[in-house]
Amino acid sequence: MRQHKPWVDEECLGFLDQTKQAKMQWLQYPNQSNADNLNNARHEANRHFRIEKKENLKAKIDELKTKGQFKNIRDLYRGISVFKEGYQPRHNTVKDEDDLVTDSHSILARWRNHFSYLFNVHGVSDVRQTDIHTYRRNTSS
């Protein structure tokens, strides 16, 4: 599931809806005026997103400044580490036998099978005391 961006508000969603409507209009009637409307809607939406994202970043930086001024060092360094991490792409692929699986349900099924195999011990009926090896430290020295 995708994470919600903190800078996305109702106005951003409105711009997204306008862009979708312009695209649907252009797909139904592909002419130059509809293409221009789509490009203008995309331009305005991207402009608004950049502004909102920049304002959110400034607010985070100001919050870190106040944490540093009030000697809340632990939260300050946590916030800095979030900025230093940067973009972390998610890898949703698992190797199943010989092929790669990317579907989430198949991945869950693969992990379920893997752990059921690991945790279900087959063929061992009992553990005898003679099978357990213990380490005794020599204390006579």
MDTraj code that builds the backbone (N, CA, C; nanometers):
import mdtraj as md
import numpy as np

residues = "MET ARG GLN HIS LYS PRO TRP VAL ASP GLU GLU CYS LEU GLY PHE LEU ASP GLN THR LYS GLN ALA LYS MET GLN TRP LEU GLN TYR PRO ASN GLN SER ASN ALA ASP ASN LEU ASN ASN ALA ARG HIS GLU ALA ASN ARG HIS PHE ARG ILE GLU LYS LYS GLU ASN LEU LYS ALA LYS ILE ASP GLU LEU LYS THR LYS GLY GLN PHE LYS ASN ILE ARG ASP LEU TYR ARG GLY ILE SER VAL PHE LYS GLU GLY TYR GLN PRO ARG HIS ASN THR VAL LYS ASP GLU ASP ASP LEU VAL THR ASP SER HIS SER ILE LEU ALA ARG TRP ARG ASN HIS PHE SER TYR LEU PHE ASN VAL HIS GLY VAL SER ASP VAL ARG GLN THR ASP ILE HIS THR TYR ARG ARG ASN THR SER SER".split()
xyz = np.array([
    [0.0815, -0.1166, 0.0000],
    [0.0000, 0.0000, 0.0000],
    [0.0873, 0.1248, 0.0000],
    [0.0448, 0.2256, -0.0705],
    [0.1230, 0.3468, -0.0781],
    [0.0997, 0.4340, 0.0443],
    [0.2039, 0.5046, 0.0830],
    [0.1924, 0.5938, 0.1966],
    [0.1332, 0.7259, 0.1509],
    [0.0563, 0.7862, 0.2398],
    [-0.0034, 0.9152, 0.2108],
    [0.1018, 1.0237, 0.2266],
    [0.1116, 1.1105, 0.1303],
    [0.2046, 1.2218, 0.1377],
    [0.1430, 1.3288, 0.2272],
    [0.2194, 1.3817, 0.3220],
    [0.1605, 1.4786, 0.4151],
    [0.1245, 1.6117, 0.3499],
    [0.1796, 1.6415, 0.2357],
    [0.1525, 1.7694, 0.1716],
    [0.0319, 1.7640, 0.0783],
    [-0.0272, 1.6480, 0.0574],
    [-0.1428, 1.6357, -0.0310],
    [-0.2674, 1.6795, 0.0460],
    [-0.3378, 1.7784, -0.0077],
    [-0.4594, 1.8269, 0.0554],
    [-0.5740, 1.8205, -0.0453],
    [-0.6877, 1.8750, -0.0082],
    [-0.8052, 1.8710, -0.0957],
    [-0.7810, 1.9457, -0.2266],
    [-0.7054, 2.0533, -0.2193],
    [-0.6764, 2.1297, -0.3409],
    [-0.5923, 2.0474, -0.4389],
    [-0.4970, 1.9708, -0.3855],
    [-0.4152, 1.8833, -0.4707],
    [-0.5029, 1.7775, -0.5369],
    [-0.5944, 1.7206, -0.4609],
    [-0.6847, 1.6204, -0.5176],
    [-0.7746, 1.6816, -0.6250],
    [-0.8120, 1.8076, -0.6057],
    [-0.8894, 1.8774, -0.7084],
    [-0.8108, 1.8929, -0.8373],
    [-0.6820, 1.9278, -0.8247],
    [-0.5974, 1.9391, -0.9438],
    [-0.5833, 1.8035, -1.0132],
    [-0.5722, 1.6972, -0.9346],
    [-0.5642, 1.5642, -0.9943],
    [-0.6924, 1.5298, -1.0701],
    [-0.8071, 1.5634, -1.0129],
    [-0.9341, 1.5371, -1.0806],
    [-0.9458, 1.6164, -1.2106],
    [-0.9017, 1.7434, -1.2078],
    [-0.9048, 1.8242, -1.3302],
    [-0.8161, 1.7626, -1.4381],
    [-0.6986, 1.7148, -1.3979],
    [-0.6080, 1.6529, -1.4940],
    [-0.6695, 1.5261, -1.5521],
    [-0.7332, 1.4454, -1.4671],
    [-0.7972, 1.3226, -1.5154],
    [-0.9101, 1.3534, -1.6126],
    [-0.9897, 1.4546, -1.5809],
    [-1.0996, 1.4926, -1.6702],
    [-1.0470, 1.5436, -1.8030],
    [-0.9406, 1.6228, -1.7978],
    [-0.8821, 1.6737, -1.9221],
    [-0.8257, 1.5591, -2.0056],
    [-0.7680, 1.4603, -1.9402],
    [-0.7135, 1.3467, -2.0138],
    [-0.8249, 1.2641, -2.0771],
    [-0.9329, 1.2430, -2.0024],
    [-1.0459, 1.1680, -2.0575],
    [-1.1070, 1.2427, -2.1768],
    [-1.1172, 1.3742, -2.1653],
    [-1.1695, 1.4560, -2.2757],
    [-1.0792, 1.4431, -2.3983],
    [-0.9478, 1.4456, -2.3755],
    [-0.8535, 1.4351, -2.4876],
    [-0.8582, 1.2957, -2.5499],
    [-0.8743, 1.1899, -2.4651],
    [-0.8821, 1.0545, -2.5185],
    [-1.0089, 1.0338, -2.6017],
    [-1.1195, 1.0951, -2.5604],
    [-1.2439, 1.0803, -2.6349],
    [-1.2423, 1.1612, -2.7635],
    [-1.1883, 1.2837, -2.7560],
    [-1.1851, 1.3731, -2.8724],
    [-1.0431, 1.4271, -2.8882],
    [-0.9560, 1.3505, -2.9546],
    [-0.8154, 1.3937, -2.9661],
    [-0.7975, 1.5047, -3.0692],
    [-0.8093, 1.6272, -3.0228],
    [-0.7801, 1.7409, -3.1097],
    [-0.6830, 1.8336, -3.0368],
    [-0.6410, 1.9377, -3.1060],
    [-0.5359, 2.0252, -3.0521],
    [-0.5822, 2.1021, -2.9285],
    [-0.7066, 2.1457, -2.9272],
    [-0.7532, 2.2236, -2.8112],
    [-0.7602, 2.1358, -2.6855],
    [-0.8042, 2.0102, -2.7010],
    [-0.8074, 1.9216, -2.5854],
    [-0.6660, 1.8848, -2.5388],
    [-0.5731, 1.8722, -2.6335],
    [-0.4336, 1.8456, -2.5970],
    [-0.3751, 1.9642, -2.5215],
    [-0.4078, 2.0860, -2.5665],
    [-0.3604, 2.2055, -2.4956],
    [-0.4213, 2.2148, -2.3558],
    [-0.5503, 2.1807, -2.3437],
    [-0.6143, 2.1813, -2.2117],
    [-0.5480, 2.0802, -2.1176],
    [-0.5154, 1.9630, -2.1708],
    [-0.4492, 1.8607, -2.0899],
    [-0.3114, 1.9079, -2.0450],
    [-0.2347, 1.9661, -2.1364],
    [-0.1014, 2.0157, -2.1006],
    [-0.1093, 2.1271, -1.9972],
    [-0.2061, 2.2174, -2.0114],
    [-0.2227, 2.3253, -1.9135],
    [-0.2628, 2.2698, -1.7766],
    [-0.3522, 2.1711, -1.7750],
    [-0.3943, 2.1114, -1.6479],
    [-0.2769, 2.0413, -1.5805],
    [-0.1970, 1.9702, -1.6583],
    [-0.0791, 1.9042, -1.6016],
    [0.0212, 2.0056, -1.5478],
    [0.0413, 2.1131, -1.6230],
    [0.1353, 2.2170, -1.5811],
    [0.0906, 2.2802, -1.4500],
    [-0.0363, 2.3169, -1.4400],
    [-0.0879, 2.3791, -1.3180],
    [-0.0823, 2.2824, -1.1993],
    [-0.1132, 2.1566, -1.2235],
    [-0.1093, 2.0574, -1.1153],
    [0.0336, 2.0386, -1.0652],
    [0.1282, 2.0230, -1.1569],
    [0.2679, 2.0055, -1.1168],
    [0.3211, 2.1280, -1.0441],
    [0.2809, 2.2459, -1.0888],
    [0.3224, 2.3702, -1.0229],
    [0.2699, 2.3742, -0.8797],
    [0.1436, 2.3399, -0.8637],
    [0.0835, 2.3399, -0.7308],
    [0.1501, 2.2345, -0.6406],
    [0.1784, 2.1161, -0.6952],
    [0.2432, 2.0112, -0.6168],
    [0.3818, 2.0544, -0.5703],
    [0.4577, 2.1187, -0.6596],
    [0.5913, 2.1665, -0.6217],
    [0.5828, 2.2666, -0.5075],
    [0.4867, 2.3595, -0.5159],
    [0.4715, 2.4613, -0.4114],
    [0.4340, 2.3966, -0.2785],
    [0.3390, 2.3049, -0.2814],
    [0.2950, 2.2382, -0.1576],
    [0.4091, 2.1557, -0.0968],
    [0.4828, 2.0881, -0.1812],
    [0.5931, 2.0058, -0.1327],
    [0.7019, 2.0935, -0.0704],
    [0.7320, 2.2065, -0.1341],
    [0.8328, 2.2980, -0.0819],
    [0.7888, 2.3568, 0.0521],
    [0.6605, 2.3932, 0.0653],
    [0.6101, 2.4462, 0.1918],
    [0.6188, 2.3410, 0.3027],
    [0.5877, 2.2168, 0.2690],
    [0.5963, 2.1104, 0.3680],
    [0.7414, 2.0907, 0.4126],
    [0.8349, 2.0957, 0.3183],
    [0.9759, 2.0806, 0.3512],
    [1.0231, 2.1948, 0.4411],
    [0.9802, 2.3178, 0.4116],
    [1.0170, 2.4319, 0.4959],
    [0.9619, 2.4146, 0.6368],
    [0.8393, 2.3647, 0.6472],
    [0.7800, 2.3427, 0.7797],
    [0.8579, 2.2382, 0.8575],
    [0.9031, 2.1318, 0.7910],
    [0.9830, 2.0289, 0.8585],
    [1.1161, 2.0851, 0.9055],
    [1.1788, 2.1669, 0.8222],
    [1.3073, 2.2269, 0.8591],
    [1.2889, 2.3213, 0.9772],
    [1.1820, 2.4013, 0.9772],
    [1.1552, 2.4908, 1.0900],
    [1.1299, 2.4117, 1.2182],
    [1.0615, 2.2992, 1.2052],
    [1.0368, 2.2141, 1.3221],
    [1.1685, 2.1600, 1.3780],
    [1.2602, 2.1209, 1.2877],
    [1.3906, 2.0731, 1.3331],
    [1.4705, 2.1851, 1.3997],
    [1.4578, 2.3068, 1.3480],
    [1.5277, 2.4200, 1.4092],
    [1.4785, 2.4429, 1.5515],
    [1.3477, 2.4375, 1.5711],
    [1.2945, 2.4593, 1.7064],
    [1.3354, 2.3460, 1.8001],
    [1.3434, 2.2233, 1.7495],
    [1.3891, 2.1127, 1.8336],
    [1.5333, 2.1345, 1.8756],
    [1.6152, 2.1892, 1.7851],
    [1.7540, 2.2180, 1.8191],
    [1.7653, 2.3329, 1.9171],
    [1.6778, 2.4329, 1.9064],
    [1.6829, 2.5470, 1.9969],
    [1.6381, 2.5103, 2.1380],
    [1.5440, 2.4163, 2.1475],
    [1.4940, 2.3772, 2.2789],
    [1.5686, 2.2562, 2.3343],
    [1.6831, 2.2266, 2.2749],
    [1.7715, 2.1199, 2.3203],
    [1.7039, 1.9827, 2.3243],
    [1.6167, 1.9603, 2.2272],
    [1.5553, 1.8296, 2.2110],
    [1.6384, 1.7550, 2.1065],
    [1.7571, 1.7157, 2.1468],
    [1.8581, 1.6655, 2.0540],
    [1.8184, 1.5317, 1.9927],
    [1.7577, 1.4445, 2.0714],
    [1.7210, 1.3123, 2.0199],
    [1.6243, 1.3247, 1.9019],
    [1.5199, 1.4065, 1.9182],
    [1.4243, 1.4248, 1.8085],
    [1.4878, 1.4982, 1.6913],
    [1.5809, 1.5892, 1.7208],
    [1.6512, 1.6607, 1.6145],
    [1.7280, 1.5623, 1.5265],
    [1.8041, 1.4717, 1.5872],
    [1.8820, 1.3771, 1.5085],
    [1.7942, 1.2738, 1.4392],
    [1.6813, 1.2378, 1.4997],
    [1.5873, 1.1490, 1.4301],
    [1.5353, 1.2158, 1.3033],
    [1.5002, 1.3434, 1.3136],
    [1.4519, 1.4165, 1.1968],
    [1.5582, 1.4299, 1.0898],
    [1.6818, 1.4532, 1.1325],
    [1.7914, 1.4642, 1.0356],
    [1.8139, 1.3309, 0.9659],
    [1.8049, 1.2214, 1.0400],
    [1.8273, 1.0908, 0.9771],
    [1.7195, 1.0596, 0.8745],
    [1.5982, 1.1085, 0.8954],
    [1.4918, 1.0886, 0.7960],
    [1.5277, 1.1605, 0.6665],
    [1.5831, 1.2823, 0.6782],
    [1.6238, 1.3558, 0.5586],
    [1.7417, 1.2890, 0.4888],
    [1.8329, 1.2314, 0.5653],
    [1.9508, 1.1711, 0.5069],
    [1.9193, 1.0401, 0.4356],
    [1.8118, 0.9714, 0.4770],
    [1.7776, 0.8446, 0.4131],
    [1.7459, 0.8620, 0.2656],
    [1.6717, 0.9648, 0.2345],
    [1.6366, 0.9887, 0.0955],
    [1.5333, 0.8900, 0.0454],
    [1.5332, 0.8697, -0.0827],
    [1.4357, 0.7818, -0.1457],
    [1.4790, 0.6372, -0.1299],
    [1.3919, 0.5535, -0.0776],
    [1.4189, 0.4113, -0.0611],
    [1.3178, 0.3330, -0.1441],
    [1.3584, 0.2825, -0.2595],
    [1.2624, 0.2070, -0.3406],
    [1.2284, 0.0740, -0.2748],
    [1.1056, 0.0319, -0.2928],
    [1.0630, -0.0961, -0.2385],
    [1.0805, -0.2032, -0.3444],
    [1.1314, -0.3154, -0.3020],
    [1.1491, -0.4281, -0.3920],
    [1.0465, -0.5338, -0.3542],
    [0.9473, -0.5516, -0.4366],
    [0.8415, -0.6473, -0.4096],
    [0.8564, -0.7694, -0.4979],
    [0.9726, -0.8298, -0.4942],
    [0.9949, -0.9514, -0.5714],
    [1.0539, -1.0575, -0.4801],
    [1.0098, -1.1796, -0.5005],
    [1.0598, -1.2937, -0.4242],
    [1.0901, -1.4045, -0.5236],
    [1.2006, -1.4743, -0.5004],
    [1.2354, -1.5848, -0.5883],
    [1.1612, -1.7095, -0.5421],
    [1.0835, -1.7660, -0.6316],
    [1.0064, -1.8859, -0.6023],
    [1.0549, -1.9953, -0.6956],
    [1.1242, -2.0924, -0.6371],
    [1.1812, -2.2020, -0.7151],
    [1.2772, -2.1439, -0.8195],
    [1.2333, -2.1302, -0.9444],
    [1.3229, -2.0805, -1.0489],
    [1.2825, -1.9450, -1.1050],
    [1.1648, -1.8954, -1.0682],
    [1.1189, -1.7697, -1.1265],
    [1.0968, -1.6657, -1.0179],
    [1.0804, -1.5405, -1.0617],
    [1.0556, -1.4299, -0.9698],
    [0.9062, -1.4048, -0.9596],
    [0.8588, -1.3818, -0.8369],
    [0.7174, -1.3566, -0.8110],
    [0.7019, -1.2116, -0.7698],
    [0.6086, -1.1391, -0.8339],
    [0.5872, -0.9991, -0.7999],
    [0.4471, -0.9723, -0.7475],
    [0.3553, -1.0643, -0.7636],
    [0.2186, -1.0470, -0.7158],
    [0.2164, -1.0594, -0.5641],
    [0.1449, -0.9694, -0.4946],
    [0.1472, -0.9684, -0.3482],
    [0.0884, -1.0962, -0.2891],
    [-0.0159, -1.1503, -0.3504],
    [-0.0743, -1.2734, -0.2980],
    [0.0209, -1.3916, -0.3159],
    [0.0901, -1.3955, -0.4275],
    [0.1876, -1.5031, -0.4502],
    [0.3066, -1.4910, -0.3559],
    [0.3465, -1.3668, -0.3272],
    [0.4570, -1.3454, -0.2332],
    [0.4179, -1.3941, -0.0950],
    [0.2964, -1.3595, -0.0502],
    [0.2504, -1.4055, 0.0804],
    [0.2415, -1.5576, 0.0857],
    [0.1937, -1.6176, -0.0211],
    [0.1847, -1.7640, -0.0255],
    [0.3238, -1.8261, -0.0200],
    [0.4188, -1.7656, -0.0890],
    [0.5561, -1.8179, -0.0882],
    [0.6158, -1.8112, 0.0512],
    [0.5986, -1.6956, 0.1200],
    [0.6512, -1.6834, 0.2555],
    [0.5795, -1.7789, 0.3507],
    [0.4490, -1.7968, 0.3342],
    [0.3740, -1.8889, 0.4182],
    [0.4291, -2.0303, 0.4038],
    [0.4528, -2.0735, 0.2814],
    [0.5086, -2.2064, 0.2570],
    [0.6490, -2.2200, 0.3153],
    [0.7287, -2.1147, 0.2973],
    [0.8659, -2.1169, 0.3461],
    [0.8696, -2.1342, 0.4979],
    [0.7908, -2.0525, 0.5707],
    [0.7953, -2.0594, 0.7161],
    [0.7248, -2.1833, 0.7705],
    [0.6231, -2.2317, 0.7032],
    [0.5619, -2.3560, 0.7493],
    [0.6602, -2.4719, 0.7341],
    [0.7423, -2.4674, 0.6305],
    [0.8453, -2.5692, 0.6133],
    [0.9511, -2.5581, 0.7233],
    [0.9888, -2.4344, 0.7577],
    [1.0913, -2.4153, 0.8593],
    [1.0427, -2.4549, 0.9988],
    [0.9200, -2.4186, 1.0323],
    [0.8716, -2.4388, 1.1684],
    [0.8095, -2.5755, 1.1918],
    [0.7670, -2.6422, 1.0899],
    [0.7119, -2.7765, 1.1052],
    [0.8235, -2.8770, 1.0835],
    [0.8673, -2.9406, 1.1918],
    [0.9758, -3.0381, 1.1843],
    [0.9135, -3.1720, 1.1498],
    [0.9473, -3.2245, 1.0334],
    [0.8919, -3.3501, 0.9861],
    [0.9915, -3.4627, 1.0105],
    [0.9419, -3.5773, 1.0548],
    [1.0260, -3.6944, 1.0673],
    [1.0983, -3.7080, 1.2000],
    [1.0892, -3.6120, 1.2895],
    [1.1542, -3.6222, 1.4193],
    [1.0458, -3.6543, 1.5205],
    [1.0525, -3.7738, 1.5790],
    [0.9470, -3.8150, 1.6711],
    [0.9785, -3.7749, 1.8135],
    [1.1024, -3.7921, 1.8571],
    [1.1368, -3.7514, 1.9933],
    [1.2837, -3.7134, 1.9987],
    [1.3168, -3.6356, 2.0964],
    [1.4548, -3.5942, 2.1162],
    [1.5034, -3.6646, 2.2416],
    [1.6072, -3.7409, 2.2261],
    [1.6616, -3.8147, 2.3396],
    [1.7719, -3.7345, 2.4066],
    [1.7951, -3.7682, 2.5305],
    [1.8977, -3.6984, 2.6060],
    [2.0359, -3.7227, 2.5466],
    [2.0546, -3.8366, 2.4816],
    [2.1855, -3.8664, 2.4240],
    [2.2139, -3.7823, 2.3002],
    [2.1085, -3.7292, 2.2366],
    [2.1287, -3.6479, 2.1171],
    [2.1715, -3.5057, 2.1496],
    [2.1515, -3.4635, 2.2732],
    [2.1845, -3.3266, 2.3113],
    [2.3278, -3.3228, 2.3604],
    [2.4097, -3.2443, 2.2945],
    [2.5494, -3.2292, 2.3331],
    [2.5611, -3.1042, 2.4171],
    [2.6265, -3.1187, 2.5324],
    [2.6432, -3.0023, 2.6200],
    [2.7909, -2.9704, 2.6290],
    [2.8157, -2.8471, 2.6542],
    [2.9526, -2.7988, 2.6684],
    [2.9781, -2.7768, 2.8163],
    [3.0773, -2.8430, 2.8693],
    [3.1133, -2.8267, 3.0097],
    [3.2506, -2.7604, 3.0165],
    [3.2542, -2.6561, 3.0915],
    [3.3806, -2.5849, 3.1066],
    [3.4640, -2.6549, 3.2130],
    [3.5882, -2.6667, 3.1860],
    [3.6777, -2.7299, 3.2802],
    [3.7127, -2.6304, 3.3896],
    [3.6629, -2.6556, 3.5105],
    [3.6850, -2.5616, 3.6208],
    [3.7972, -2.6058, 3.7131],
    [3.8659, -2.7138, 3.6809],
    [3.9698, -2.7652, 3.7700],
    [4.1035, -2.6939, 3.7536],
    [4.1178, -2.6074, 3.6577],
    [4.2464, -2.5441, 3.6354],
    [4.2689, -2.4244, 3.7197],
])
top = md.Topology()
chain = top.add_chain()
for i, resn in enumerate(residues, 1):
    res = top.add_residue(resn, chain, resSeq=i)
    for name in ("N", "CA", "C"):
        top.add_atom(name, md.element.get_by_symbol(name[0]), res)
traj = md.Trajectory(xyz[None], top)
